[in-house]
Amino acid sequence: MTTDKMRFIHDFIRNMVSAIANVSLYSPDHQQVGRLCSKAHGNLDQAMDEDEEIVFLRIEDELILDNTPLEGSMTLGKFNQILASRGIGHIKFLRGVPLQEIRSLAVSLSGRESPNADTRSTDHIRLGKIDIQPPDETEDRSDPEANHGRIALEDIPFHEAKAFADIHERVRKHEKITSNEISDIVDSLISAFRQATSPLLAITPLRLLDEYTYTHSTNVCILNIAQAMSFGVKGRLLHEIGVAAMLHDIGKLYVPEEILTKPGKLTPDEMETIRLHPLTGANYLLEMSEIPKLAVVCCFEHHMRYNMSGYPRVREGWQQNLVSQMTAVSDYFDALRTKRIYRGPLDFDTVAGMMIDICGTELHPALTRNFLRQLSKLQNQ
């Protein structure tokens, strides 16, 4: 993210917070409200530049833009509190947002006119709730996850296994894969999630992790989709998060099978071969123009730790993508919860304790807490 874009974003947030405060102090029609909303509108237009959209994701006390945490300030903290008070976890501004929608957002976020009413999306401003939501029959069916044929939740392990095995076989032969194949798998998983009749049932497939031998990548995809849905993410971003998870470990298909299945301790040379798989996978995905760039980034970064002590090593100041950190959480959980050649699966409480121990060092603290909170609710059902 450029310095100019960051400055415009901070100016936008500062003017929006001031506009919201002035709505509360005076009235929605006050001249000061109009002036501040106009300035915020200009800031947003400058920040957008050639982008089609700007997406904010709120995770506890952090505000994420373009998958990068924004540096804290009093104004940023206030904006985060305002979003939290209205139950908003995800906000997207589309290119061409008119000034009137910015003013409507300021009024709605102030709560002055309807304190207990939901803050609703408009044509160019899309809002997502924090909790996982059941399907909305009135939702725009042009969303990628809305168009795919639906499958039953219990059929997920059996419906997709062969398709993904075929993809793996072609990668091992150094043949290209198409984005349509991966997209179909991800769309089926998202469609199945959307069939849930209650929020927690949206992650029911996790119950199956102990009951079948399935691809690690599909498990991580399920876990990533569940994480993203818990923050209200939907549409193209949700789809790309699923695709990134499905392809995060594609580089391991270039690692000799005898190394991957070795029951004993790896030699230094074997360990170095393993450590190369994020770079190998990212280079492979770069050759396919139809694969989302988020998948390339996630493939490269998913073994970097929160404190940047993992691999591959990168230059100082590197900003790890939030979806890579989300995938690291899912990857760690699934690696310990499923059977490996050198050990059996660990129970949920043991894995949760291990994740808490490395929360804030190896794993993103807010993402990890949210992840375990969602799964704990499921475990207690």
Backbone hydrogen bonds in HBPLUS format (Angstrom, degrees):
<---DONOR---> <-ACCEPTOR-->    atom                        ^
c    i                          cat <-CA-CA->   ^        H-A-AA   ^      H-
h    n   atom  resd res      DA  || num        DHA   H-A  angle D-A-AA Bond
n    s   type  num  typ     dist DA aas  dist angle  dist       angle   num
A0006-MET N   A0002-THR O   3.09 MM   4  6.36 162.3  2.13 148.7 153.4     1
A0007-ARG N   A0003-THR O   2.98 MM   4  6.24 153.9  2.05 148.0 155.2     2
A0008-PHE N   A0004-ASP O   2.92 MM   4  6.23 161.4  1.96 155.0 159.6     3
A0009-ILE N   A0005-LYS O   2.92 MM   4  6.13 155.4  1.98 150.9 157.9     4
A0010-HIS N   A0006-MET O   3.00 MM   4  6.24 162.5  2.03 149.6 153.7     5
A0011-ASP N   A0007-ARG O   2.93 MM   4  6.16 154.0  2.00 147.2 155.0     6
A0012-PHE N   A0008-PHE O   2.84 MM   4  6.05 152.6  1.91 144.4 152.3     7
A0013-ILE N   A0009-ILE O   2.95 MM   4  6.25 164.1  1.97 154.7 157.7     8
A0014-ARG N   A0010-HIS O   2.93 MM   4  6.09 159.9  1.97 145.1 151.1     9
A0015-ASN N   A0011-ASP O   2.94 MM   4  6.13 164.3  1.97 151.6 155.2    10
A0016-MET N   A0012-PHE O   2.88 MM   4  6.06 152.4  1.96 149.2 157.7    11
A0017-VAL N   A0013-ILE O   2.92 MM   4  6.07 166.1  1.93 153.5 156.7    12
A0018-SER N   A0014-ARG O   3.09 MM   4  6.28 156.9  2.14 142.9 149.4    13
A0019-ALA N   A0015-ASN O   2.88 MM   4  6.03 153.7  1.95 141.9 149.5    14
A0020-ILE N   A0016-MET O   2.87 MM   4  6.11 162.6  1.90 154.8 158.9    15
A0021-ALA N   A0017-VAL O   3.00 MM   4  6.20 156.6  2.06 144.9 151.3    16
A0022-ASN N   A0018-SER O   2.93 MM   4  6.16 151.7  2.01 146.5 154.2    17
A0023-VAL N   A0019-ALA O   2.93 MM   4  6.22 144.5  2.05 148.0 157.7    18
A0024-SER N   A0020-ILE O   3.22 MM   4  6.52 156.1  2.28 144.0 149.5    19
A0025-LEU N   A0021-ALA O   2.96 MM   4  6.25 146.8  2.07 142.3 152.1    20
A0026-TYR N   A0022-ASN O   2.82 MM   4  5.72 165.0  1.84 147.1 151.3    21
A0030-HIS N   A0027-SER O   3.11 MM   3  5.31 168.2  2.12 113.9 117.1    22
A0033-VAL N   A0030-HIS O   3.08 MM   3  5.38 123.5  2.42 103.8 117.4    23
A0034-GLY N   A0030-HIS O   3.21 MM   4  6.64 159.0  2.26 152.8 158.3    24
A0035-ARG N   A0031-GLN O   2.94 MM   4  6.24 155.6  2.00 150.3 157.2    25
A0036-LEU N   A0032-GLN O   2.99 MM   4  6.15 165.7  2.01 150.7 153.9    26
A0037-CYS N   A0033-VAL O   2.93 MM   4  6.06 162.1  1.97 152.3 157.7    27
A0038-SER N   A0034-GLY O   3.00 MM   4  6.06 151.1  2.08 141.2 149.1    28
A0039-LYS N   A0035-ARG O   3.03 MM   4  6.34 152.7  2.11 144.2 151.3    29
A0040-ALA N   A0036-LEU O   2.88 MM   4  6.15 159.9  1.92 149.5 155.3    30
A0041-HIS N   A0037-CYS O   2.83 MM   4  6.00 154.1  1.90 144.8 152.3    31
A0042-GLY N   A0038-SER O   3.02 MM   4  6.30 153.4  2.09 143.7 150.1    32
A0043-ASN N   A0039-LYS O   2.89 MM   4  6.20 157.6  1.94 150.6 157.0    33
A0044-LEU N   A0040-ALA O   2.91 MM   4  6.15 160.8  1.95 152.5 157.0    34
A0045-ASP N   A0041-HIS O   3.03 MM   4  6.24 155.0  2.09 143.9 150.8    35
A0046-GLN N   A0042-GLY O   2.98 MM   4  6.23 155.2  2.04 149.1 155.3    36
A0047-ALA N   A0043-ASN O   2.90 MM   4  6.16 156.4  1.96 149.5 156.4    37
A0048-MET N   A0044-LEU O   2.89 MM   4  6.02 148.9  1.98 146.7 155.0    38
A0049-ASP N   A0045-ASP O   3.32 MM   4  6.53 155.1  2.39 143.8 148.1    39
A0051-ASP N   A0048-MET O   2.68 MM   3  5.19 154.3  1.75 154.5 150.8    40
A0095-ARG N   A0052-GLU O   2.86 MM  43  5.07 148.5  1.96 149.0 140.9    41
A0054-ILE N   A0093-PHE O   2.89 MM  39  5.21 149.6  1.98 144.8 154.8    42
A0093-PHE N   A0054-ILE O   2.84 MM  39  5.21 167.0  1.85 156.9 160.4    43
A0056-PHE N   A0091-ILE O   2.81 MM  35  5.24 174.0  1.82 163.7 164.7    44
A0091-ILE N   A0056-PHE O   2.97 MM  35  5.24 165.5  1.99 148.6 153.1    45
A0057-LEU N   A0064-ILE O   2.87 MM   7  4.92 154.2  1.93 138.8 146.6    46
A0064-ILE N   A0057-LEU O   2.73 MM   7  4.92 166.2  1.74 150.9 155.3    47
A0058-ARG N   A0089-GLY O   2.84 MM  31  4.86 173.6  1.84 138.8 141.1    48
A0059-ILE N   A0062-GLU O   2.94 MM   3  5.20 157.6  1.99 145.5 152.5    49
A0062-GLU N   A0059-ILE O   2.90 MM   3  5.20 163.3  1.93 129.4 134.1    50
A0070-LEU N   A0063-LEU O   2.89 MM   7  5.87 169.1  1.90 174.2 171.8    51
A0065-LEU N   A0068-THR O   2.91 MM   3  5.21 172.8  1.92 140.3 138.7    52
A0068-THR N   A0065-LEU O   2.78 MM   3  5.21 155.3  1.84 115.0 123.4    53
A0322-LEU N   A0067-ASN O   2.96 MM 255  4.72 141.2  2.12 125.5 136.0    54
A0077-GLY N   A0073-SER O   2.87 MM   4  6.04 159.8  1.91 151.2 156.9    55
A0078-LYS N   A0074-MET O   2.93 MM   4  6.16 148.3  2.03 142.2 150.9    56
A0079-PHE N   A0075-THR O   2.94 MM   4  6.23 158.6  1.98 151.5 156.6    57
A0080-ASN N   A0076-LEU O   2.95 MM   4  6.19 156.2  2.01 147.6 154.3    58
A0081-GLN N   A0077-GLY O   2.98 MM   4  6.23 151.8  2.06 142.5 149.9    59
A0082-ILE N   A0078-LYS O   2.94 MM   4  6.24 152.1  2.02 148.5 156.1    60
A0083-LEU N   A0079-PHE O   3.01 MM   4  6.32 164.0  2.03 152.3 155.6    61
A0084-ALA N   A0080-ASN O   2.93 MM   4  6.15 158.5  1.98 147.5 154.0    62
A0085-SER N   A0081-GLN O   2.88 MM   4  6.06 152.3  1.96 146.3 153.4    63
A0086-ARG N   A0082-ILE O   3.27 MM   4  6.56 134.5  2.49 141.2 151.9    64
A0086-ARG N   A0083-LEU O   3.18 MM   3  5.32 136.9  2.38  99.0 110.5    65
A0088-ILE N   A0083-LEU O   2.90 MM   5  5.07 165.4  1.92 152.0 147.4    66
A0087-GLY N   A0084-ALA O   3.01 MM   3  4.95 161.2  2.05 103.7 109.1    67
A0130-ILE N   A0087-GLY O   3.28 MM  43  6.01 135.7  2.49 141.7 144.1    68
A0089-GLY N   A0128-GLY O   2.83 MM  39  5.76 163.4  1.86 153.4 159.0    69
A0090-HIS N   A0128-GLY O   3.27 MM  38  4.68 145.0  2.40 135.2 130.6    70
A0128-GLY N   A0090-HIS O   2.63 MM  38  4.68 144.7  1.75 152.8 152.9    71
A0092-LYS N   A0126-ARG O   2.80 MM  34  4.99 159.8  1.84 148.8 155.4    72
A0126-ARG N   A0092-LYS O   2.82 MM  34  4.99 157.6  1.87 147.4 153.0    73
A0094-LEU N   A0124-HIS O   2.81 MM  30  4.92 170.0  1.82 151.2 153.2    74
A0101-GLU N   A0098-PRO O   3.14 MM   3  5.61 132.1  2.38 107.8 118.7    75
A0102-ILE N   A0099-LEU O   3.03 MM   3  5.13 122.8  2.37  99.0 113.9    76
A0103-ARG N   A0099-LEU O   2.99 MM   4  6.36 156.5  2.04 154.5 161.3    77
A0104-SER N   A0100-GLN O   2.88 MM   4  6.10 155.0  1.94 143.6 151.0    78
A0105-LEU N   A0101-GLU O   2.94 MM   4  6.06 148.7  2.04 137.2 145.3    79
A0106-ALA N   A0102-ILE O   3.03 MM   4  6.32 159.0  2.08 147.5 152.5    80
A0107-VAL N   A0103-ARG O   3.02 MM   4  6.29 161.7  2.06 152.3 156.7    81
A0108-SER N   A0104-SER O   2.90 MM   4  6.04 162.1  1.93 147.0 152.5    82
A0109-LEU N   A0105-LEU O   2.82 MM   4  5.97 165.2  1.84 156.1 159.8    83
A0110-SER N   A0106-ALA O   3.07 MM   4  6.15 135.6  2.27 137.1 148.2    84
A0111-GLY N   A0108-SER O   3.18 MM   3  5.45 139.9  2.35 102.5 112.8    85
A0117-ALA N   A0114-SER O   3.11 MM   3  5.28 159.6  2.16 111.3 117.8    86
A0122-THR N   A0125-ILE O   2.77 MM   3  5.09 162.8  1.79 150.2 155.8    87
A0139-GLU N   A0136-ASP O   3.02 MM   3  5.38 166.8  2.03 117.5 121.1    88
A0143-ASP N   A0140-ASP O   3.41 MM   3  6.32 169.6  2.43 120.9 121.9    89
A0146-ALA N   A0143-ASP O   2.96 MM   3  5.27 151.1  2.04 110.7 120.0    90
A0155-ASP N   A0152-ALA O   2.94 MM   3  5.25 148.5  2.04 108.6 118.7    91
A0156-ILE N   A0153-LEU O   3.25 MM   3  5.63 167.1  2.27 112.7 116.6    92
A0158-PHE N   A0155-ASP O   3.17 MM   3  5.57 127.4  2.46 109.5 122.3    93
A0159-HIS N   A0155-ASP O   2.88 MM   4  5.79 152.5  1.95 164.4 173.6    94
A0160-GLU N   A0156-ILE O   3.42 MM   4  6.27 164.7  2.45 155.2 154.9    95
A0164-PHE N   A0160-GLU O   3.11 MM   4  6.33 164.9  2.14 162.9 166.4    96
A0165-ALA N   A0161-ALA O   2.99 MM   4  6.17 151.2  2.08 146.9 155.6    97
A0166-ASP N   A0162-LYS O   2.98 MM   4  6.24 152.4  2.06 150.8 157.0    98
A0167-ILE N   A0163-ALA O   3.20 MM   4  6.53 151.1  2.29 142.0 149.5    99
A0168-HIS N   A0164-PHE O   2.99 MM   4  6.28 160.9  2.03 150.3 154.8   100
A0169-GLU N   A0165-ALA O   3.04 MM   4  6.27 154.2  2.10 145.5 152.2   101
A0170-ARG N   A0166-ASP O   3.21 MM   4  6.51 152.9  2.29 145.2 151.1   102
A0171-VAL N   A0167-ILE O   3.08 MM   4  6.40 153.6  2.15 150.8 158.3   103
A0172-ARG N   A0168-HIS O   2.97 MM   4  6.24 160.7  2.01 154.4 159.2   104
A0173-LYS N   A0169-GLU O   3.25 MM   4  6.50 136.5  2.45 135.3 146.2   105
A0173-LYS N   A0170-ARG O   3.15 MM   3  5.06 128.0  2.44  91.2 104.9   106
A0175-GLU N   A0170-ARG O   2.85 MM   5  5.16 164.7  1.87 157.7 153.6   107
A0174-HIS N   A0171-VAL O   2.79 MM   3  4.84 157.2  1.84 111.6 115.5   108
A0183-SER N   A0179-SER O   2.81 MM   4  5.91 164.4  1.84 156.2 161.7   109
A0184-ASP N   A0180-ASN O   2.88 MM   4  5.98 154.0  1.95 146.2 151.8   110
A0185-ILE N   A0181-GLU O   3.37 MM   4  6.66 156.5  2.43 142.4 147.4   111
A0186-VAL N   A0182-ILE O   3.03 MM   4  6.33 169.7  2.04 159.6 161.6   112
A0187-ASP N   A0183-SER O   2.77 MM   4  5.87 164.8  1.79 154.1 159.0   113
A0188-SER N   A0184-ASP O   3.01 MM   4  6.12 151.8  2.09 141.4 148.5   114
A0189-LEU N   A0185-ILE O   3.11 MM   4  6.44 156.5  2.16 149.1 155.1   115
A0190-ILE N   A0186-VAL O   2.92 MM   4  6.21 165.1  1.95 157.2 161.1   116
A0191-SER N   A0187-ASP O   2.82 MM   4  5.92 161.2  1.86 147.6 153.6   117
A0192-ALA N   A0188-SER O   2.95 MM   4  6.12 152.9  2.03 142.9 150.1   118
A0193-PHE N   A0189-LEU O   2.99 MM   4  6.28 153.2  2.06 146.3 153.7   119
A0194-ARG N   A0190-ILE O   2.98 MM   4  6.25 150.4  2.07 148.6 156.6   120
A0195-GLN N   A0192-ALA O   3.17 MM   3  5.36 153.5  2.24 102.9 111.0   121
A0196-ALA N   A0193-PHE O   3.13 MM   3  5.77 168.0  2.14 118.8 122.5   122
A0201-LEU N   A0198-SER O   3.10 MM   3  5.43 126.4  2.40 107.3 121.0   123
A0202-ALA N   A0199-PRO O   3.05 MM   3  5.53 156.6  2.11 111.3 118.7   124
A0203-ILE N   A0200-LEU O   3.17 MM   3  5.99 168.7  2.18 120.8 123.6   125
A0204-THR N   A0201-LEU O   3.11 MM   3  4.88 162.6  2.14 108.3 107.1   126
A0206-LEU N   A0203-ILE O   3.11 MM   3  5.90 160.6  2.15 120.9 126.1   127
A0207-ARG N   A0204-THR O   2.85 MM   3  5.75 161.5  1.88 132.9 137.1   128
A0208-LEU N   A0205-PRO O   2.93 MM   3  5.48 150.7  2.02 114.2 122.6   129
A0209-LEU N   A0206-LEU O   3.10 MM   3  5.45 165.0  2.12 112.2 117.0   130
A0211-GLU N   A0208-LEU O   2.84 MM   3  4.98 151.1  1.92 109.2 119.0   131
A0219-ASN N   A0215-THR O   3.17 MM   4  6.53 158.6  2.22 150.3 156.2   132
A0220-VAL N   A0216-HIS O   2.98 MM   4  6.27 162.7  2.01 155.0 159.1   133
A0221-CYS N   A0217-SER O   2.93 MM   4  6.10 147.8  2.03 138.5 148.0   134
A0222-ILE N   A0218-THR O   2.93 MM   4  6.19 160.7  1.97 152.3 155.9   135
A0223-LEU N   A0219-ASN O   2.98 MM   4  6.28 160.1  2.02 150.3 155.9   136
A0224-ASN N   A0220-VAL O   2.81 MM   4  5.98 154.9  1.87 148.6 155.6   137
A0225-ILE N   A0221-CYS O   2.93 MM   4  6.10 163.5  1.96 153.4 157.6   138
A0226-ALA N   A0222-ILE O   3.03 MM   4  6.22 157.9  2.08 145.0 151.3   139
A0227-GLN N   A0223-LEU O   2.96 MM   4  6.21 155.8  2.02 144.3 150.8   140
A0228-ALA N   A0224-ASN O   2.87 MM   4  6.11 170.9  1.87 156.5 158.5   141
A0229-MET N   A0225-ILE O   2.85 MM   4  5.99 163.0  1.88 152.6 157.4   142
A0230-SER N   A0226-ALA O   3.09 MM   4  6.19 141.9  2.24 139.5 149.0   143
A0230-SER N   A0227-GLN O   3.11 MM   3  5.21 125.2  2.43  96.0 110.3   144
A0231-PHE N   A0228-ALA O   3.08 MM   3  5.45 152.6  2.16 107.2 115.5   145
A0233-VAL N   A0228-ALA O   3.11 MM   5  5.39 156.7  2.17 148.1 141.2   146
A0232-GLY N   A0229-MET O   2.97 MM   3  4.94 163.4  1.99 107.7 111.2   147
A0239-HIS N   A0235-GLY O   3.11 MM   4  6.42 160.5  2.15 153.0 159.0   148
A0240-GLU N   A0236-ARG O   2.88 MM   4  6.15 160.9  1.92 155.4 160.1   149
A0241-ILE N   A0237-LEU O   2.94 MM   4  6.14 149.6  2.03 148.4 156.7   150
A0242-GLY N   A0238-LEU O   3.09 MM   4  6.37 153.3  2.16 146.1 152.6   151
A0243-VAL N   A0239-HIS O   2.95 MM   4  6.30 156.5  2.01 150.2 157.0   152
A0244-ALA N   A0240-GLU O   2.88 MM   4  6.00 162.1  1.91 146.2 151.1   153
A0245-ALA N   A0241-ILE O   3.08 MM   4  6.28 153.9  2.15 142.1 148.7   154
A0246-MET N   A0242-GLY O   2.96 MM   4  6.18 158.1  2.00 148.7 154.9   155
A0247-LEU N   A0243-VAL O   3.07 MM   4  6.29 141.4  2.23 147.5 157.0   156
A0248-HIS N   A0245-ALA O   3.33 MM   3  5.12 162.1  2.37 100.0 105.3   157
A0250-ILE N   A0247-LEU O   3.20 MM   3  5.27 168.6  2.22 116.8 116.2   158
A0252-LYS N   A0249-ASP O   2.96 MM   3  5.72 158.0  2.01 123.5 129.4   159
A0253-LEU N   A0250-ILE O   3.19 MM   3  5.82 161.2  2.23 114.6 120.1   160
A0254-TYR N   A0251-GLY O   3.06 MM   3  5.68 165.0  2.08 116.5 120.9   161
A0255-VAL N   A0252-LYS O   3.03 MM   3  5.09 161.0  2.07 104.6 110.5   162
A0259-ILE N   A0256-PRO O   2.98 MM   3  5.57 144.5  2.11 113.7 123.5   163
A0260-LEU N   A0256-PRO O   3.30 MM   4  6.72 158.9  2.35 148.8 154.5   164
A0261-THR N   A0257-GLU O   2.92 MM   4  6.05 150.7  2.01 154.2 161.2   165
A0262-LYS N   A0259-ILE O   3.37 MM   3  5.18 165.4  2.39 100.6 104.7   166
A0271-MET N   A0267-THR O   2.85 MM   4  6.09 157.5  1.90 157.5 164.3   167
A0272-GLU N   A0268-PRO O   2.96 MM   4  6.17 148.6  2.06 142.8 151.2   168
A0273-THR N   A0269-ASP O   3.06 MM   4  6.37 146.0  2.18 141.6 150.5   169
A0274-ILE N   A0270-GLU O   3.05 MM   4  6.41 154.2  2.12 146.2 152.6   170
A0275-ARG N   A0271-MET O   2.93 MM   4  6.21 155.1  2.00 146.5 153.5   171
A0276-LEU N   A0273-THR O   3.25 MM   3  5.32 146.9  2.36  98.9 108.4   172
A0277-HIS N   A0274-ILE O   3.09 MM   3  5.64 164.3  2.12 117.0 121.9   173
A0280-THR N   A0276-LEU O   2.99 MM   4  6.19 166.7  2.01 159.9 164.3   174
A0281-GLY N   A0277-HIS O   2.90 MM   4  5.85 163.0  1.93 145.2 149.9   175
A0282-ALA N   A0278-PRO O   3.00 MM   4  6.11 158.2  2.05 142.1 148.2   176
A0283-ASN N   A0279-LEU O   2.97 MM   4  6.16 161.8  2.00 151.3 155.7   177
A0284-TYR N   A0280-THR O   3.07 MM   4  6.29 151.5  2.15 143.8 151.5   178
A0285-LEU N   A0281-GLY O   2.99 MM   4  6.28 162.0  2.03 152.9 157.0   179
A0286-LEU N   A0282-ALA O   2.95 MM   4  6.12 144.4  2.08 145.6 155.6   180
A0287-GLU N   A0284-TYR O   3.23 MM   3  5.66 148.7  2.34 106.6 114.9   181
A0288-MET N   A0285-LEU O   3.00 MM   3  5.47 163.6  2.02 115.4 120.8   182
A0291-ILE N   A0288-MET O   3.21 MM   3  5.77 156.3  2.27 115.8 122.1   183
A0295-ALA N   A0292-PRO O   2.92 MM   3  5.51 138.3  2.10 113.3 123.2   184
A0296-VAL N   A0293-LYS O   3.08 MM   3  5.08 119.3  2.47  95.3 110.1   185
A0297-VAL N   A0293-LYS O   3.03 MM   4  6.36 165.7  2.05 157.8 160.3   186
A0298-CYS N   A0294-LEU O   2.92 MM   4  6.05 162.8  1.95 147.6 152.8   187
A0299-CYS N   A0295-ALA O   2.94 MM   4  5.99 156.2  2.00 142.1 148.6   188
A0300-PHE N   A0296-VAL O   3.09 MM   4  6.32 155.9  2.15 147.1 153.2   189
A0301-GLU N   A0297-VAL O   2.94 MM   4  6.11 148.9  2.04 148.8 157.8   190
A0302-HIS N   A0298-CYS O   3.01 MM   4  5.55 134.1  2.22 151.5 154.2   191
A0304-MET N   A0301-GLU O   2.87 MM   3  5.36 167.1  1.89 124.7 128.3   192
A0311-TYR N   A0303-HIS O   3.24 MM   8  5.60 151.2  2.33 116.9 118.0   193
A0308-MET N   A0305-ARG O   2.76 MM   3  4.72 157.8  1.80 110.8 114.8   194
A0306-TYR N   A0362-GLU O   2.93 MM  56  4.77 162.1  1.96 104.3 110.3   195
A0307-ASN N   A0361-THR O   2.78 MM  54  5.30 124.4  2.09 171.6 170.9   196
A0318-TRP N   A0315-ARG O   3.31 MM   3  5.93 142.6  2.45 140.5 139.0   197
A0324-SER N   A0321-ASN O   3.09 MM   3  5.22 124.1  2.42  98.8 112.9   198
A0325-GLN N   A0321-ASN O   3.15 MM   4  6.57 150.4  2.24 146.9 155.1   199
A0326-MET N   A0322-LEU O   2.84 MM   4  6.16 148.4  1.94 145.4 155.2   200
A0327-THR N   A0323-VAL O   2.84 MM   4  6.03 153.3  1.91 143.3 150.2   201
A0328-ALA N   A0324-SER O   2.90 MM   4  6.15 145.7  2.02 141.3 151.0   202
A0329-VAL N   A0325-GLN O   3.18 MM   4  6.46 149.9  2.28 142.4 148.7   203
A0330-SER N   A0326-MET O   3.16 MM   4  6.53 164.4  2.19 149.1 152.4   204
A0331-ASP N   A0327-THR O   2.73 MM   4  5.82 161.3  1.76 152.8 159.0   205
A0332-TYR N   A0328-ALA O   2.95 MM   4  6.00 161.1  1.98 143.9 148.4   206
A0333-PHE N   A0329-VAL O   3.12 MM   4  6.31 167.4  2.13 150.6 153.9   207
A0334-ASP N   A0330-SER O   2.96 MM   4  6.15 172.3  1.96 155.2 157.3   208
A0335-ALA N   A0331-ASP O   2.95 MM   4  5.99 157.3  2.00 148.2 154.7   209
A0336-LEU N   A0332-TYR O   3.31 MM   4  6.50 147.0  2.43 144.5 151.1   210
A0337-ARG N   A0333-PHE O   2.96 MM   4  6.09 144.2  2.09 148.1 159.2   211
A0338-THR N   A0334-ASP O   3.13 MM   4  5.95 135.7  2.33 147.1 151.4   212
A0346-LEU N   A0336-LEU O   2.97 MM  10  5.86 166.0  1.99 156.2 160.2   213
A0340-ARG N   A0343-ARG O   2.96 MM   3  5.28 156.3  2.02 156.1 162.7   214
A0343-ARG N   A0340-ARG O   3.20 MM   3  5.28 158.7  2.25 104.9 111.2   215
A0351-VAL N   A0347-ASP O   3.10 MM   4  6.39 165.7  2.12 158.4 162.4   216
A0352-ALA N   A0348-PHE O   2.79 MM   4  5.98 165.5  1.81 160.0 164.6   217
A0353-GLY N   A0349-ASP O   2.99 MM   4  6.13 157.3  2.04 143.3 149.0   218
A0354-MET N   A0350-THR O   3.05 MM   4  6.34 154.8  2.12 146.7 153.5   219
A0355-MET N   A0351-VAL O   2.91 MM   4  6.19 152.2  1.99 151.8 159.7   220
A0356-ILE N   A0352-ALA O   2.95 MM   4  6.21 154.7  2.02 150.3 156.8   221
A0357-ASP N   A0353-GLY O   3.07 MM   4  6.29 149.5  2.17 142.5 150.6   222
A0359-CYS N   A0356-ILE O   3.23 MM   3  4.90 160.3  2.27  97.8 103.4   223
A0361-THR N   A0358-ILE O   3.14 MM   3  5.37 162.1  2.18 119.5 123.9   224
A0362-GLU N   A0358-ILE O   2.97 MM   4  5.36 136.9  2.16 136.9 150.1   225
A0363-LEU N   A0358-ILE O   3.16 MM   5  6.14 167.0  2.17 149.2 147.8   226
A0360-GLY N   A0363-LEU O   2.81 MM   3  5.65 167.1  1.82 158.8 162.0   227
A0368-THR N   A0364-HIS O   2.93 MM   4  5.95 158.2  1.98 153.8 160.6   228
A0369-ARG N   A0365-PRO O   3.00 MM   4  6.17 163.1  2.03 150.1 154.2   229
A0370-ASN N   A0366-ALA O   3.06 MM   4  6.20 165.3  2.09 148.6 152.8   230
A0371-PHE N   A0367-LEU O   2.90 MM   4  6.00 160.4  1.94 147.9 153.8   231
A0372-LEU N   A0368-THR O   2.98 MM   4  6.18 169.5  1.99 155.5 156.9   232
A0373-ARG N   A0369-ARG O   2.92 MM   4  5.99 150.5  2.00 144.6 153.6   233
A0374-GLN N   A0370-ASN O   2.98 MM   4  6.20 160.4  2.02 152.7 156.4   234
A0375-LEU N   A0371-PHE O   3.09 MM   4  6.36 164.8  2.12 149.9 154.1   235
A0376-SER N   A0372-LEU O   2.78 MM   4  5.79 148.3  1.88 142.8 151.9   236
A0377-LYS N   A0373-ARG O   3.23 MM   4  6.43 154.1  2.30 142.9 148.0   237
A0378-LEU N   A0374-GLN O   3.35 MM   4  6.69 151.8  2.43 139.6 146.8   238
A0379-GLN N   A0375-LEU O   2.85 MM   4  6.11 157.3  1.90 151.3 157.6   239
A0380-ASN N   A0376-SER O   3.04 MM   4  6.21 144.8  2.17 145.0 153.4   240
A0381-GLN N   A0378-LEU O   3.16 MM   3  5.34 160.7  2.20 106.0 111.9   241
